[in-house]
């Protein structure tokens, strides 16, 4: 499915992300677009082809282990009016949508839009999306990581996942910080307040050793 998809530039997937205030689409090519991705409505047996944003879920070696699909409205201005609007398939446990490559730090959170919102505010941050709170808690941390930032959604499930991942990081000697949004998630913050305000909010939560990554 991922191989059959198209680069995101100039597609409805780009339109969708821009409608969410996002212009940074990740440097790894993890996001693509499929114009006719099969969708089956909850409780139905017939599938219908619909446009979708496709995300590659990869392992530590960079091999595609699964895909995540977000079905889009015909004009790209939001998600499709269907149920479910998103669905993942494949071997997801421990893997992630690696939107950018990590270096000695990594920022990991749940949603694709959430993590791209952080890139919008601070393009120098390496970001991964674990896709759900359950998967966030068990994402496999890369070798050589010195500091981990966990971008939480403001809900109980997000808090529990952050605690679980933070404990795992601490056990192997990785410093850990939690990044908290003002609203429900960081894309809510981006759309409500803009990237400059989001950058200022994040600057107060990022460790001093990483503040050089903030745009001047």
C-alpha positions, 0 to 999 in steps of 0.5 A: 500500500505504501509503495503504491502511494504517491509523494505528498506534495501537491496532493489532498494530503498536503491540503489536509495538513495545511488545513491543520496549520502544518507546512512541515511534512517530515524529512523522511518521506514517511507520509504519502497519499493514496487517491483510492484507499479502501475504506469499510464503514463500521458495521458494513461489509462493502468497502469503498475507495476514498482518498487517504493520507498514508503513513509508514510505520517502520522499525529500527532498521527502517523497514516498513512494518505497517501503515496508518491511513487517514481518510480525507474529505474530497476537497482535503479540508479535513478528514472524511465524514466516515467511521472510522476516519483512521485505521492502522494495520501491520506490526505496530507494537514498538514501531513508529511513524518516523517523521524525521531521523533522531540524533542524540535526542528524540521527541515522541508522541501519539498523533501524526498531526501532533508531532508535525505541529512540534516540527512546525514550531521548532523544525530542528526537533527530531519527531516520531508518532507512535499513533496511540497512547497504548503504542506510545508506552512501548515504543522502542527507543533507539541506540545512542539516545541521550534525552527523550521528550514525550509530547503528551495529549492532555488526557488520562491515557496520554499521562499514563503512557508518558509515565510508562515510557518515562520509566523505561527510559530512566531504567536505561539511563536516558534523561526524560522530559514531558512536553505538555500542550496548553489545550488538548494536544499540540495541533490544537495549540498550533491552530489556536495560537500559531507557531510563534506562541507554540514555540514560546510555550515549548521553549519553557519546557525544553532542557537548556542543553537543547535550546540551541535548536530553537529558531532565532 
